Amino acid sequence: MMLIDSKARAAGVSAYVRSLLGLPESSAGRPTRAQMEAEQDRAWQVLQSLGLDPAPFFPADESWLDDYQ
């Protein structure tokens, strides 16, 4: 963890691993529903790009998003 922290500081980013993966930095605190939906969409695309079927990785419905505003 200390190695990742030092590389993040050197790169000038707070979310070093996310930046390496080409993902946007996430804001501190509880995400909004829109942010969670965007994150889910990105995850879906990543899984598809790896040749995987994303459906088994996600709940059948999106009721879990109801907890987010």
Buried (B, 14 or more C-beta within 10 A) or exposed (E): EEEEEEEBEEEEBEEBEBBEEEBEEEEEEEBEEEBBBEBBEBBBEBBEEEEEEBEEEEEEEEEEEEEEE
